[in-house]
Amino acid sequence: MRKMDLWLILSVVTVAAVAVVLTMGSSDDSYAEGGSCGEQLTWDYDGNGKLTITGFGSMDE
Protein backbone atom coordinates (compact mmCIF):
# COMPACT_ATOMS: atom_id res chain seq x y z
CA MET A 1 0.00 0.00 0.00
CA ARG A 2 2.90 2.38 0.73
CA LYS A 3 4.28 2.09 -2.81
CA MET A 4 0.88 2.87 -4.30
CA ASP A 5 0.46 5.95 -2.05
CA LEU A 6 3.90 7.22 -3.01
CA TRP A 7 3.18 6.61 -6.70
CA LEU A 8 -0.12 8.51 -6.44
CA ILE A 9 1.48 11.47 -4.67
CA LEU A 10 4.31 11.65 -7.20
CA SER A 11 1.83 11.47 -10.08
CA VAL A 12 -0.27 14.32 -8.69
CA VAL A 13 2.80 16.48 -8.07
CA THR A 14 4.08 15.79 -11.60
CA VAL A 15 0.75 16.69 -13.21
CA ALA A 16 0.56 19.88 -11.12
CA ALA A 17 4.10 20.88 -12.10
CA VAL A 18 3.38 20.32 -15.79
CA ALA A 19 0.17 22.38 -15.51
CA VAL A 20 2.07 25.27 -13.92
CA VAL A 21 4.73 25.23 -16.63
CA LEU A 22 2.15 25.14 -19.42
CA THR A 23 0.16 28.06 -18.02
CA MET A 24 3.30 30.14 -17.55
CA GLY A 25 4.16 29.76 -21.22
CA SER A 26 0.75 30.84 -22.44
CA SER A 27 0.74 34.27 -20.79
CA ASP A 28 3.00 35.98 -23.30
CA ASP A 29 2.23 39.71 -23.26
CA SER A 30 5.28 40.71 -25.27
CA TYR A 31 3.41 41.79 -28.39
CA ALA A 32 3.49 45.42 -29.51
CA GLU A 33 0.28 47.34 -28.85
CA GLY A 34 0.67 49.96 -31.55
CA GLY A 35 2.97 51.98 -33.72
CA SER A 36 3.34 53.57 -37.11
CA CYS A 37 3.46 51.82 -40.47
CA GLY A 38 3.94 54.78 -42.78
CA GLU A 39 4.40 58.54 -42.74
CA GLN A 40 0.77 59.16 -41.83
CA LEU A 41 -0.41 55.68 -40.84
CA THR A 42 -0.71 54.25 -37.35
CA TRP A 43 -1.83 50.88 -36.09
CA ASP A 44 -3.28 49.63 -32.82
CA TYR A 45 -3.71 46.06 -31.55
CA ASP A 46 -6.09 45.70 -28.62
CA GLY A 47 -5.08 42.21 -27.44
CA ASN A 48 -8.48 40.73 -28.31
CA GLY A 49 -7.38 40.15 -31.88
CA LYS A 50 -8.58 43.46 -33.29
CA LEU A 51 -6.06 45.32 -35.47
CA THR A 52 -6.97 48.89 -36.41
CA ILE A 53 -5.01 50.85 -39.03
CA THR A 54 -5.80 54.56 -39.33
CA GLY A 55 -4.51 57.36 -41.52
CA PHE A 56 -3.75 57.64 -45.20
CA GLY A 57 -0.88 57.23 -47.61
CA SER A 58 1.50 54.42 -48.46
CA MET A 59 2.23 51.67 -45.98
CA ASP A 60 5.85 50.77 -45.21
CA GLU A 61 6.98 47.32 -46.33
Secondary structure, DSSP 8 states (H G I E B T S, - for coil): -HHHHHHHHHHHHHHHHHHHHHHHHT----S--EEEEETTEEEEE-SSS-EEEEE-S----
